[in-house]
Amino acid sequence: MTKNVKVAAVAAGSVALASLLGAAAMSAQQRYCLQVLRTSAGLGRVHMIEDEAGEQVRVLSLGGVFQSATYLGERRFEPVFAYYRGFDALFQVESALGRPIRQVLVLGGGGFAYPKHALTTRAGLAMDVVESEGAIIRAARRWFFLDDLEARLADPAEQNGCSLRVIDGEGRAFLERGAGRVMPGRPELVRTVGFSTDGAGGTLRQLGEGEVAVPLYDAIVNDAFAGSEPASELVTVEAARAVHRRLVPGGAYLMNVVSSEHGRDVSFLRDEVATLGSVFGRVHVVQASDDAFGDEDNYLLIATDGDAEFADTIAYEDGFPGTVLVDGR
């Protein structure tokens, strides 16, 4: 089935089911393993492989899928997978907000591919990244150049007004209660943000033990997986409401969804469109597939109450949204 046929099938709502898998599938051949990680989702591995052009790529695998990847050398801040560049759609909200994007939250750090890209190509970003596995944060610093990114942000000549806060915590708990632990690679990069911890218009209160200050964000990106499965606590309507409460008016929520069965299975996509549509005013579907590295189609869901328009959106009919997902089902 060609890509055009797949897109048309999504628009018509005629393809049966989609599941949220790992970040991407790569066809390159594995060369050797650099490290084995123990995580709550099982053993993870850092591999060195070569892409189709013979260039070395370092990848993080967990649950049988590749979660993240990085080039080496001068290209170490460039995203390998196409859908990471697709997350830049969040900056298309700026016209509707009437100002630049400043505060961004990323749920799911992995190899920190998108933070590396965004914080080295944009100015003035204050980014929080929540990753639930301390072992993965440590691997990102050792193998995926998170340490280089933090060093760059510590240099006034290179930081371009950007900052990064790495938080060891579970995404849903962070959204709802500010639960987590700041994991500074460099202490000078820990930033304190003044805001109401109870949301817009709420009352300031003293943070309890294990709580982290959570601002309102201009954009929130969900790229969180537990191995090959979605972070289930982040796909329900209750999670969507928690996200909505942490966004500024007109802000955007971007979610990575990967098809299965070589693009024939999109029901999770349909269910998530319905779930986000019950909370946000508009839900856009954008395809962000990777011809070089992917065996499945990647889609970005962009949910917002604002009137921002996004390039390459896929139209869908009223009957396309599936079932609203709720906690415990």
Phi and psi in degrees as GROMACS dihedral restraints (atoms count N, CA, C in turn):
[ dihedral_restraints ]
;  ai    aj    ak    al  type     phi  dphi    fc
    3     4     5     6     1   -77.0    20    10
    4     5     6     7     1   163.5    20    10
    6     7     8     9     1   -60.8    20    10
    7     8     9    10     1   -40.9    20    10
    9    10    11    12     1   -60.5    20    10
   10    11    12    13     1   -39.7    20    10
   12    13    14    15     1   -65.6    20    10
   13    14    15    16     1   -39.9    20    10
   15    16    17    18     1   -61.3    20    10
   16    17    18    19     1   -45.1    20    10
   18    19    20    21     1   -62.4    20    10
   19    20    21    22     1   -43.1    20    10
   21    22    23    24     1   -63.0    20    10
   22    23    24    25     1   -37.7    20    10
   24    25    26    27     1   -65.3    20    10
   25    26    27    28     1   -39.2    20    10
   27    28    29    30     1   -63.6    20    10
   28    29    30    31     1   -44.5    20    10
   30    31    32    33     1   -61.7    20    10
   31    32    33    34     1   -35.4    20    10
   33    34    35    36     1   -84.3    20    10
   34    35    36    37     1   -13.0    20    10
   36    37    38    39     1    71.5    20    10
   37    38    39    40     1    26.5    20    10
   39    40    41    42     1  -100.1    20    10
   40    41    42    43     1    -3.2    20    10
   42    43    44    45     1   -94.5    20    10
   43    44    45    46     1   141.2    20    10
   45    46    47    48     1   -70.2    20    10
   46    47    48    49     1   -73.8    20    10
   48    49    50    51     1  -135.0    20    10
   49    50    51    52     1   146.2    20    10
   51    52    53    54     1  -129.8    20    10
   52    53    54    55     1   138.2    20    10
   54    55    56    57     1  -115.8    20    10
   55    56    57    58     1   151.6    20    10
   57    58    59    60     1   -89.0    20    10
   58    59    60    61     1   111.3    20    10
   60    61    62    63     1  -102.4    20    10
   61    62    63    64     1  -155.6    20    10
   63    64    65    66     1   -71.7    20    10
   64    65    66    67     1  -177.6    20    10
   66    67    68    69     1   -59.9    20    10
   67    68    69    70     1   -47.1    20    10
   69    70    71    72     1  -166.3    20    10
   70    71    72    73     1   160.4    20    10
   72    73    74    75     1  -109.2    20    10
   73    74    75    76     1   136.0    20    10
   75    76    77    78     1  -116.6    20    10
   76    77    78    79     1   140.6    20    10
   78    79    80    81     1   -92.5    20    10
   79    80    81    82     1    -4.4    20    10
   81    82    83    84     1   -67.1    20    10
   82    83    84    85     1   154.9    20    10
   84    85    86    87     1   -85.5    20    10
   85    86    87    88     1   134.1    20    10
   87    88    89    90     1   -68.7    20    10
   88    89    90    91     1   138.9    20    10
   90    91    92    93     1  -104.5    20    10
   91    92    93    94     1   -56.4    20    10
   93    94    95    96     1  -162.1    20    10
   94    95    96    97     1   160.3    20    10
   96    97    98    99     1   -96.4    20    10
   97    98    99   100     1   134.1    20    10
   99   100   101   102     1   -96.4    20    10
  100   101   102   103     1   -34.6    20    10
  102   103   104   105     1  -158.8    20    10
  103   104   105   106     1   146.3    20    10
  105   106   107   108     1  -108.8    20    10
  106   107   108   109     1   132.8    20    10
  108   109   110   111     1  -114.8    20    10
  109   110   111   112     1   142.7    20    10
  111   112   113   114     1  -102.2    20    10
  112   113   114   115     1   119.5    20    10
  114   115   116   117     1  -127.2    20    10
  115   116   117   118     1   171.1    20    10
  117   118   119   120     1   -67.5    20    10
  118   119   120   121     1   -19.4    20    10
  120   121   122   123     1   -95.6    20    10
  121   122   123   124     1     7.1    20    10
  123   124   125   126     1   115.2    20    10
  124   125   126   127     1  -168.9    20    10
  126   127   128   129     1   -78.3    20    10
  127   128   129   130     1   132.9    20    10
  129   130   131   132     1  -109.2    20    10
  130   131   132   133     1   159.4    20    10
  132   133   134   135     1  -138.2    20    10
  133   134   135   136     1   142.1    20    10
  135   136   137   138     1  -102.3    20    10
  136   137   138   139     1   119.0    20    10
  138   139   140   141     1  -112.3    20    10
  139   140   141   142     1   152.0    20    10
  141   142   143   144     1  -108.2    20    10
  142   143   144   145     1   126.0    20    10
  144   145   146   147     1  -132.7    20    10
  145   146   147   148     1   178.4    20    10
  147   148   149   150     1  -120.8    20    10
  148   149   150   151     1   140.3    20    10
  150   151   152   153     1   -82.3    20    10
  151   152   153   154     1  -175.9    20    10
  153   154   155   156     1   -64.1    20    10
  154   155   156   157     1   -22.8    20    10
  156   157   158   159     1   -90.6    20    10
  157   158   159   160     1     1.2    20    10
  159   160   161   162     1    86.7    20    10
  160   161   162   163     1     7.5    20    10
  162   163   164   165     1   -84.5    20    10
  163   164   165   166     1   139.5    20    10
  165   166   167   168     1   -72.1    20    10
  166   167   168   169     1   135.0    20    10
  168   169   170   171     1  -134.0    20    10
  169   170   171   172     1   134.6    20    10
  171   172   173   174     1  -100.8    20    10
  172   173   174   175     1   130.4    20    10
  174   175   176   177     1  -127.5    20    10
  175   176   177   178     1   152.2    20    10
  177   178   179   180     1  -109.5    20    10
  178   179   180   181     1   121.7    20    10
  180   181   182   183     1  -115.6    20    10
  181   182   183   184     1   144.3    20    10
  183   184   185   186     1  -156.4    20    10
  184   185   186   187     1   130.0    20    10
  186   187   188   189     1    67.2    20    10
  187   188   189   190     1    26.5    20    10
  189   190   191   192     1    84.4    20    10
  190   191   192   193     1     4.2    20    10
  192   193   194   195     1  -130.7    20    10
  193   194   195   196     1   158.7    20    10
  195   196   197   198     1   -84.0    20    10
  196   197   198   199     1   122.9    20    10
  198   199   200   201     1   -89.5    20    10
  199   200   201   202     1   -33.0    20    10
  201   202   203   204     1  -161.4    20    10
  202   203   204   205     1   166.1    20    10
  204   205   206   207     1  -154.9    20    10
  205   206   207   208     1   157.1    20    10
  207   208   209   210     1  -145.4    20    10
  208   209   210   211     1   142.9    20    10
  210   211   212   213     1   -75.3    20    10
  211   212   213   214     1   168.9    20    10
  213   214   215   216     1  -109.0    20    10
  214   215   216   217     1   169.9    20    10
  216   217   218   219     1    64.6    20    10
  217   218   219   220     1  -138.4    20    10
  219   220   221   222     1   -64.9    20    10
  220   221   222   223     1   -21.9    20    10
  222   223   224   225     1   -93.2    20    10
  223   224   225   226     1    12.6    20    10
  225   226   227   228     1   -64.8    20    10
  226   227   228   229     1   -21.2    20    10
  228   229   230   231     1   -94.2    20    10
  229   230   231   232     1    -4.3    20    10
  231   232   233   234     1   -81.8    20    10
  232   233   234   235     1   140.0    20    10
  234   235   236   237     1   -73.4    20    10
  235   236   237   238     1   139.0    20    10
  237   238   239   240     1   -82.8    20    10
  238   239   240   241     1   -46.2    20    10
  240   241   242   243     1   -84.8    20    10
  241   242   243   244     1   139.7    20    10
  243   244   245   246     1   -63.3    20    10
  244   245   246   247     1   -33.8    20    10
  246   247   248   249     1   -66.8    20    10
  247   248   249   250     1   -22.5    20    10
  249   250   251   252     1   -63.7    20    10
  250   251   252   253     1   -41.6    20    10
  252   253   254   255     1   -65.0    20    10
  253   254   255   256     1   -29.4    20    10
  255   256   257   258     1   -62.9    20    10
  256   257   258   259     1   -28.6    20    10
  258   259   260   261     1   -61.7    20    10
  259   260   261   262     1   -18.6    20    10
  261   262   263   264     1   -62.3    20    10
  262   263   264   265     1    -9.2    20    10
  264   265   266   267     1   -58.1    20    10
  265   266   267   268     1   -21.8    20    10
  267   268   269   270     1   -59.8    20    10
  268   269   270   271     1   -27.4    20    10
  270   271   272   273     1   -75.5    20    10
  271   272   273   274     1   -11.6    20    10
  273   274   275   276     1   -74.2    20    10
  274   275   276   277     1    -6.3    20    10
  276   277   278   279     1   -78.4    20    10
  277   278   279   280     1   -16.0    20    10
  279   280   281   282     1   -57.8    20    10
  280   281   282   283     1   -38.2    20    10
  282   283   284   285     1   -65.4    20    10
  283   284   285   286     1   -38.0    20    10
  285   286   287   288     1   -72.2    20    10
  286   287   288   289     1   -36.3    20    10
  288   289   290   291     1   -72.6    20    10
  289   290   291   292     1   -26.8    20    10
  291   292   293   294     1    79.1    20    10
  292   293   294   295     1    17.5    20    10
  294   295   296   297     1  -162.0    20    10
  295   296   297   298     1   166.6    20    10
  297   298   299   300     1   -69.3    20    10
  298   299   300   301     1   152.3    20    10
  300   301   302   303     1   -67.4    20    10
  301   302   303   304     1   131.7    20    10
  303   304   305   306     1  -120.6    20    10
  304   305   306   307     1   -58.3    20    10
  306   307   308   309     1   -95.7    20    10
  307   308   309   310     1   122.3    20    10
  309   310   311   312     1  -130.7    20    10
  310   311   312   313     1   135.9    20    10
  312   313   314   315     1  -114.3    20    10
  313   314   315   316     1   132.2    20    10
  315   316   317   318     1  -115.6    20    10
  316   317   318   319     1   122.3    20    10
  318   319   320   321     1   -96.7    20    10
  319   320   321   322     1   111.3    20    10
  321   322   323   324     1   103.0    20    10
  322   323   324   325     1   102.4    20    10
  324   325   326   327     1   -86.4    20    10
  325   326   327   328     1   -47.0    20    10
  327   328   329   330     1    54.6    20    10
  328   329   330   331     1  -129.2    20    10
  330   331   332   333     1   -85.8    20    10
  331   332   333   334     1    10.4    20    10
  333   334   335   336     1    59.5    20    10
  334   335   336   337     1    35.3    20    10
  336   337   338   339     1   -64.1    20    10
  337   338   339   340     1   -49.1    20    10
  339   340   341   342     1   -69.5    20    10
  340   341   342   343     1   -43.6    20    10
  342   343   344   345     1   -55.7    20    10
  343   344   345   346     1   -41.3    20    10
  345   346   347   348     1   -59.0    20    10
  346   347   348   349     1   -45.6    20    10
  348   349   350   351     1   -64.5    20    10
  349   350   351   352     1   -52.7    20    10
  351   352   353   354     1   -65.3    20    10
  352   353   354   355     1   -43.0    20    10
  354   355   356   357     1   -77.8    20    10
  355   356   357   358     1    -8.6    20    10
  357   358   359   360     1  -109.3    20    10
  358   359   360   361     1    -2.2    20    10
  360   361   362   363     1  -120.8    20    10
  361   362   363   364     1    -7.4    20    10
  363   364   365   366     1  -122.3    20    10
  364   365   366   367     1   164.4    20    10
  366   367   368   369     1  -114.3    20    10
  367   368   369   370     1   146.2    20    10
  369   370   371   372     1    73.4    20    10
  370   371   372   373     1    20.6    20    10
  372   373   374   375     1   -88.3    20    10
  373   374   375   376     1   133.5    20    10
  375   376   377   378     1  -110.8    20    10
  376   377   378   379     1   108.1    20    10
  378   379   380   381     1  -115.1    20    10
  379   380   381   382     1   131.3    20    10
  381   382   383   384     1  -103.8    20    10
  382   383   384   385     1   134.8    20    10
  384   385   386   387     1  -123.6    20    10
  385   386   387   388     1   122.6    20    10
  387   388   389   390     1  -106.1    20    10
  388   389   390   391     1   120.6    20    10
  390   391   392   393     1  -128.2    20    10
  391   392   393   394     1   128.9    20    10
  393   394   395   396     1   -82.7    20    10
  394   395   396   397     1    -8.3    20    10
  396   397   398   399     1  -115.6    20    10
  397   398   399   400     1   111.4    20    10
  399   400   401   402     1   -60.6    20    10
  400   401   402   403     1   -32.5    20    10
  402   403   404   405     1   -63.2    20    10
  403   404   405   406     1   -35.4    20    10
  405   406   407   408     1   -72.6    20    10
  406   407   408   409     1   -38.5    20    10
  408   409   410   411     1   -59.1    20    10
  409   410   411   412     1   -45.4    20    10
  411   412   413   414     1   -63.6    20    10
  412   413   414   415     1   -39.7    20    10
  414   415   416   417     1   -66.5    20    10
  415   416   417   418     1   -36.0    20    10
  417   418   419   420     1   -63.2    20    10
  418   419   420   421     1   -37.6    20    10
  420   421   422   423     1   -70.5    20    10
  421   422   423   424     1   -38.3    20    10
  423   424   425   426     1   -78.9    20    10
  424   425   426   427     1   -39.6    20    10
  426   427   428   429     1  -115.8    20    10
  427   428   429   430     1   -20.9    20    10
  429   430   431   432     1  -117.9    20    10
  430   431   432   433     1    18.6    20    10
  432   433   434   435     1    68.5    20    10
  433   434   435   436     1    21.3    20    10
  435   436   437   438     1   -61.9    20    10
  436   437   438   439     1   -35.9    20    10
  438   439   440   441     1   -63.3    20    10
  439   440   441   442     1   -38.1    20    10
  441   442   443   444     1   -65.7    20    10
  442   443   444   445     1   -40.1    20    10
  444   445   446   447     1   -62.2    20    10
  445   446   447   448     1   -44.9    20    10
  447   448   449   450     1   -64.5    20    10
  448   449   450   451     1   -37.5    20    10
  450   451   452   453     1   -65.5    20    10
  451   452   453   454     1   -39.6    20    10
  453   454   455   456     1   -63.5    20    10
  454   455   456   457     1   -41.9    20    10
  456   457   458   459     1   -71.4    20    10
  457   458   459   460     1   -18.6    20    10
  459   460   461   462     1   -82.1    20    10
  460   461   462   463     1    -9.9    20    10
  462   463   464   465     1   -97.5    20    10
  463   464   465   466     1   111.9    20    10
  465   466   467   468     1   -55.9    20    10
  466   467   468   469     1   -25.9    20    10
  468   469   470   471     1   -76.7    20    10
  469   470   471   472     1   -17.7    20    10
  471   472   473   474     1  -119.6    20    10
  472   473   474   475     1   -14.8    20    10
  474   475   476   477     1   -71.8    20    10
  475   476   477   478     1   -23.7    20    10
  477   478   479   480     1    55.1    20    10
  478   479   480   481     1    35.6    20    10
  480   481   482   483     1    77.9    20    10
  481   482   483   484     1     9.1    20    10
  483   484   485   486     1   -96.8    20    10
  484   485   486   487     1   155.7    20    10
  486   487   488   489     1  -147.2    20    10
  487   488   489   490     1   159.2    20    10
  489   490   491   492     1  -135.9    20    10
  490   491   492   493     1   137.2    20    10
  492   493   494   495     1  -126.0    20    10
  493   494   495   496     1   120.7    20    10
  495   496   497   498     1   -99.2    20    10
  496   497   498   499     1   126.8    20    10
  498   499   500   501     1  -123.8    20    10
  499   500   501   502     1   124.2    20    10
  501   502   503   504     1   -86.8    20    10
  502   503   504   505     1   104.4    20    10
  504   505   506   507     1  -174.5    20    10
  505   506   507   508     1   168.6    20    10
  507   508   509   510     1   -90.3    20    10
  508   509   510   511     1   134.1    20    10
  510   511   512   513     1   -58.0    20    10
  511   512   513   514     1   -45.6    20    10
  513   514   515   516     1   -63.9    20    10
  514   515   516   517     1   -44.3    20    10
  516   517   518   519     1   -63.6    20    10
  517   518   519   520     1   -36.3    20    10
  519   520   521   522     1   -64.6    20    10
  520   521   522   523     1   -43.2    20    10
  522   523   524   525     1   -64.1    20    10
  523   524   525   526     1   -41.3    20    10
  525   526   527   528     1   -87.1    20    10
  526   527   528   529     1   -36.5    20    10
  528   529   530   531     1  -128.8    20    10
  529   530   531   532     1     0.4    20    10
  531   532   533   534     1    68.5    20    10
  532   533   534   535     1    24.9    20    10
  534   535   536   537     1   -78.6    20    10
  535   536   537   538     1   136.8    20    10
  537   538   539   540     1   158.0    20    10
  538   539   540   541     1  -177.0    20    10
  540   541   542   543     1  -141.3    20    10
  541   542   543   544     1   122.8    20    10
  543   544   545   546     1   -66.0    20    10
  544   545   546   547     1   129.8    20    10
  546   547   548   549     1  -115.1    20    10
  547   548   549   550     1    77.5    20    10
  549   550   551   552     1   -73.5    20    10
  550   551   552   553     1   129.9    20    10
  552   553   554   555     1   -77.1    20    10
  553   554   555   556     1   -32.4    20    10
  555   556   557   558     1  -135.7    20    10
  556   557   558   559     1   119.1    20    10
  558   559   560   561     1   -54.8    20    10
  559   560   561   562     1   -30.9    20    10
  561   562   563   564     1   -69.2    20    10
  562   563   564   565     1   -11.0    20    10
  564   565   566   567     1   -90.6    20    10
  565   566   567   568     1    -7.4    20    10
  567   568   569   570     1   -71.5    20    10
  568   569   570   571     1   123.2    20    10
  570   571   572   573     1  -114.7    20    10
  571   572   573   574     1   147.6    20    10
  573   574   575   576     1  -108.0    20    10
  574   575   576   577     1   128.4    20    10
  576   577   578   579     1  -114.2    20    10
  577   578   579   580     1   128.5    20    10
  579   580   581   582     1   -84.6    20    10
  580   581   582   583     1   127.2    20    10
  582   583   584   585     1  -170.2    20    10
  583   584   585   586     1   172.8    20    10
  585   586   587   588     1   -85.9    20    10
  586   587   588   589     1   119.8    20    10
  588   589   590   591     1   -69.5    20    10
  589   590   591   592     1   -14.3    20    10
  591   592   593   594     1   -97.5    20    10
  592   593   594   595     1    14.3    20    10
  594   595   596   597     1    96.2    20    10
  595   596   597   598     1  -178.4    20    10
  597   598   599   600     1   -58.7    20    10
  598   599   600   601     1   125.9    20    10
  600   601   602   603     1    79.7    20    10
  601   602   603   604     1     0.7    20    10
  603   604   605   606     1   -79.4    20    10
  604   605   606   607     1  -179.3    20    10
  606   607   608   609     1   -96.4    20    10
  607   608   609   610     1   133.4    20    10
  609   610   611   612     1   -66.5    20    10
  610   611   612   613     1   139.8    20    10
  612   613   614   615     1  -141.4    20    10
  613   614   615   616     1   159.9    20    10
  615   616   617   618     1   -73.5    20    10
  616   617   618   619     1   135.0    20    10
  618   619   620   621     1   -69.5    20    10
  619   620   621   622     1   139.2    20    10
  621   622   623   624     1   -84.8    20    10
  622   623   624   625     1   176.1    20    10
  624   625   626   627     1   -62.9    20    10
  625   626   627   628     1   132.6    20    10
  627   628   629   630     1    81.4    20    10
  628   629   630   631     1     6.3    20    10
  630   631   632   633     1  -100.5    20    10
  631   632   633   634     1   148.6    20    10
  633   634   635   636     1  -122.6    20    10
  634   635   636   637     1   140.0    20    10
  636   637   638   639     1   -62.6    20    10
  637   638   639   640     1   128.0    20    10
  639   640   641   642     1  -120.8    20    10
  640   641   642   643     1   115.9    20    10
  642   643   644   645     1   -82.2    20    10
  643   644   645   646     1   179.8    20    10
  645   646   647   648     1   -85.6    20    10
  646   647   648   649     1   137.8    20    10
  648   649   650   651     1  -106.8    20    10
  649   650   651   652     1   148.4    20    10
  651   652   653   654     1   -75.0    20    10
  652   653   654   655     1   -31.8    20    10
  654   655   656   657     1  -150.6    20    10
  655   656   657   658     1   144.7    20    10
  657   658   659   660     1  -126.3    20    10
  658   659   660   661     1   130.1    20    10
  660   661   662   663     1  -112.6    20    10
  661   662   663   664     1   126.7    20    10
  663   664   665   666     1  -108.0    20    10
  664   665   666   667     1   107.6    20    10
  666   667   668   669     1  -129.9    20    10
  667   668   669   670     1    40.8    20    10
  669   670   671   672     1   -98.8    20    10
  670   671   672   673     1   127.6    20    10
  672   673   674   675     1  -133.7    20    10
  673   674   675   676     1   150.3    20    10
  675   676   677   678     1  -108.8    20    10
  676   677   678   679     1    88.5    20    10
  678   679   680   681     1    67.7    20    10
  679   680   681   682     1  -126.0    20    10
  681   682   683   684     1   -87.9    20    10
  682   683   684   685     1    -2.0    20    10
  684   685   686   687     1  -104.9    20    10
  685   686   687   688     1   154.4    20    10
  687   688   689   690     1   -66.8    20    10
  688   689   690   691     1   153.8    20    10
  690   691   692   693     1   -70.1    20    10
  691   692   693   694     1    96.5    20    10
  693   694   695   696     1   -60.1    20    10
  694   695   696   697     1   -29.6    20    10
  696   697   698   699     1   -70.9    20    10
  697   698   699   700     1    -8.0    20    10
  699   700   701   702     1  -108.5    20    10
  700   701   702   703     1     6.4    20    10
  702   703   704   705     1  -109.9    20    10
  703   704   705   706     1     1.3    20    10
  705   706   707   708     1   -96.0    20    10
  706   707   708   709     1   171.3    20    10
  708   709   710   711     1   -66.3    20    10
  709   710   711   712     1   -32.8    20    10
  711   712   713   714     1   -63.9    20    10
  712   713   714   715     1   -39.0    20    10
  714   715   716   717     1   -66.6    20    10
  715   716   717   718     1   -40.3    20    10
  717   718   719   720     1   -61.3    20    10
  718   719   720   721     1   -37.9    20    10
  720   721   722   723     1   -66.8    20    10
  721   722   723   724     1   -37.9    20    10
  723   724   725   726     1   -64.4    20    10
  724   725   726   727     1   -40.2    20    10
  726   727   728   729     1   -61.9    20    10
  727   728   729   730     1   -46.8    20    10
  729   730   731   732     1   -57.6    20    10
  730   731   732   733     1   -39.1    20    10
  732   733   734   735     1   -68.3    20    10
  733   734   735   736     1   -21.3    20    10
  735   736   737   738     1   -97.5    20    10
  736   737   738   739     1     4.8    20    10
  738   739   740   741     1  -101.9    20    10
  739   740   741   742     1   145.4    20    10
  741   742   743   744     1   -68.7    20    10
  742   743   744   745     1   156.6    20    10
  744   745   746   747     1   -54.7    20    10
  745   746   747   748     1   127.7    20    10
  747   748   749   750     1    84.8    20    10
  748   749   750   751     1     0.9    20    10
  750   751   752   753     1   -70.9    20    10
  751   752   753   754     1   173.4    20    10
  753   754   755   756     1  -126.9    20    10
  754   755   756   757     1   146.3    20    10
  756   757   758   759     1  -117.3    20    10
  757   758   759   760     1   121.0    20    10
  759   760   761   762     1  -112.8    20    10
  760   761   762   763     1   133.7    20    10
  762   763   764   765     1  -131.6    20    10
  763   764   765   766     1   132.4    20    10
  765   766   767   768     1   -86.6    20    10
  766   767   768   769     1   123.7    20    10
  768   769   770   771     1  -125.5    20    10
  769   770   771   772     1   131.7    20    10
  771   772   773   774     1  -115.7    20    10
  772   773   774   775     1   134.3    20    10
  774   775   776   777     1   -72.3    20    10
  775   776   777   778     1   173.5    20    10
  777   778   779   780     1  -132.6    20    10
  778   779   780   781     1   175.3    20    10
  780   781   782   783     1    52.7    20    10
  781   782   783   784     1    45.2    20    10
  783   784   785   786     1    55.7    20    10
  784   785   786   787     1    40.9    20    10
  786   787   788   789     1    89.0    20    10
  787   788   789   790     1    -1.4    20    10
  789   790   791   792     1   -84.8    20    10
  790   791   792   793     1   -13.8    20    10
  792   793   794   795     1  -113.1    20    10
  793   794   795   796     1   104.2    20    10
  795   796   797   798     1  -126.9    20    10
  796   797   798   799     1    24.5    20    10
  798   799   800   801     1   -71.1    20    10
  799   800   801   802     1   -31.5    20    10
  801   802   803   804     1   -64.2    20    10
  802   803   804   805     1   -39.8    20    10
  804   805   806   807     1   -56.8    20    10
  805   806   807   808     1   -45.7    20    10
  807   808   809   810     1   -63.6    20    10
  808   809   810   811     1   -43.8    20    10
  810   811   812   813     1   -64.8    20    10
  811   812   813   814     1   -38.0    20    10
  813   814   815   816     1   -72.7    20    10
  814   815   816   817     1   -32.9    20    10
  816   817   818   819     1   -60.1    20    10
  817   818   819   820     1   -43.4    20    10
  819   820   821   822     1   -65.9    20    10
  820   821   822   823     1   -41.8    20    10
  822   823   824   825     1   -63.9    20    10
  823   824   825   826     1   -50.0    20    10
  825   826   827   828     1   -68.5    20    10
  826   827   828   829     1   -34.0    20    10
  828   829   830   831     1   -66.3    20    10
  829   830   831   832     1   -20.4    20    10
  831   832   833   834     1   -80.1    20    10
  832   833   834   835     1    -9.5    20    10
  834   835   836   837     1  -116.0    20    10
  835   836   837   838     1   -41.4    20    10
  837   838   839   840     1  -102.4    20    10
  838   839   840   841     1   156.1    20    10
  840   841   842   843     1   -69.4    20    10
  841   842   843   844     1   -34.1    20    10
  843   844   845   846     1  -140.9    20    10
  844   845   846   847     1   141.7    20    10
  846   847   848   849     1  -129.0    20    10
  847   848   849   850     1   120.3    20    10
  849   850   851   852     1  -105.0    20    10
  850   851   852   853     1   144.7    20    10
  852   853   854   855     1  -113.1    20    10
  853   854   855   856     1   126.6    20    10
  855   856   857   858     1  -127.7    20    10
  856   857   858   859     1   132.1    20    10
  858   859   860   861     1   -85.7    20    10
  859   860   861   862     1   137.6    20    10
  861   862   863   864     1  -139.5    20    10
  862   863   864   865     1    50.6    20    10
  864   865   866   867     1   -75.7    20    10
  865   866   867   868     1   161.0    20    10
  867   868   869   870     1  -122.3    20    10
  868   869   870   871     1   102.4    20    10
  870   871   872   873     1   -65.1    20    10
  871   872   873   874     1   -30.4    20    10
  873   874   875   876     1   -79.2    20    10
  874   875   876   877     1   -36.3    20    10
  876   877   878   879     1  -121.1    20    10
  877   878   879   880     1    -7.1    20    10
  879   880   881   882     1  -110.8    20    10
  880   881   882   883     1   137.1    20    10
  882   883   884   885     1   -94.4    20    10
  883   884   885   886     1   -10.4    20    10
  885   886   887   888     1  -122.9    20    10
  886   887   888   889     1   166.1    20    10
  888   889   890   891     1   -89.1    20    10
  889   890   891   892     1   131.5    20    10
  891   892   893   894     1   -94.6    20    10
  892   893   894   895     1   138.6    20    10
  894   895   896   897     1  -126.6    20    10
  895   896   897   898     1   144.1    20    10
  897   898   899   900     1  -106.8    20    10
  898   899   900   901     1   128.1    20    10
  900   901   902   903     1   -97.1    20    10
  901   902   903   904     1   130.7    20    10
  903   904   905   906     1  -122.0    20    10
  904   905   906   907     1   113.1    20    10
  906   907   908   909     1  -110.3    20    10
  907   908   909   910     1   135.3    20    10
  909   910   911   912     1  -159.0    20    10
  910   911   912   913     1   156.3    20    10
  912   913   914   915     1   -94.5    20    10
  913   914   915   916     1    -7.7    20    10
  915   916   917   918     1   -85.1    20    10
  916   917   918   919     1  -179.7    20    10
  918   919   920   921     1  -104.3    20    10
  919   920   921   922     1    23.1    20    10
  921   922   923   924     1   -63.3    20    10
  922   923   924   925     1   145.2    20    10
  924   925   926   927     1  -108.6    20    10
  925   926   927   928     1   147.5    20    10
  927   928   929   930     1  -126.4    20    10
  928   929   930   931     1   140.3    20    10
  930   931   932   933     1   -69.4    20    10
  931   932   933   934     1   148.4    20    10
  933   934   935   936     1    63.4    20    10
  934   935   936   937     1    29.7    20    10
  936   937   938   939     1   -71.9    20    10
  937   938   939   940     1   151.0    20    10
  939   940   941   942     1  -105.3    20    10
  940   941   942   943     1   121.7    20    10
  942   943   944   945     1   -71.4    20    10
  943   944   945   946     1   144.0    20    10
  945   946   947   948     1  -137.3    20    10
  946   947   948   949     1   151.8    20    10
  948   949   950   951     1   -82.5    20    10
  949   950   951   952     1   167.9    20    10
  951   952   953   954     1   -59.3    20    10
  952   953   954   955     1   -30.0    20    10
  954   955   956   957     1   -83.3    20    10
  955   956   957   958     1    -0.5    20    10
  957   958   959   960     1   -71.4    20    10
  958   959   960   961     1   -44.8    20    10
  960   961   962   963     1   -56.7    20    10
  961   962   963   964     1   142.1    20    10
  963   964   965   966     1   -94.9    20    10
  964   965   966   967     1  -126.4    20    10
  966   967   968   969     1  -104.1    20    10
  967   968   969   970     1   135.7    20    10
  969   970   971   972     1   -67.5    20    10
  970   971   972   973     1   127.8    20    10
  972   973   974   975     1   -89.3    20    10
  973   974   975   976     1   136.4    20    10
  975   976   977   978     1  -127.9    20    10
  976   977   978   979     1   158.9    20    10
  978   979   980   981     1   -58.4    20    10
  979   980   981   982     1   141.0    20    10
  981   982   983   984     1    80.8    20    10
  982   983   984   985     1     7.0    20    10
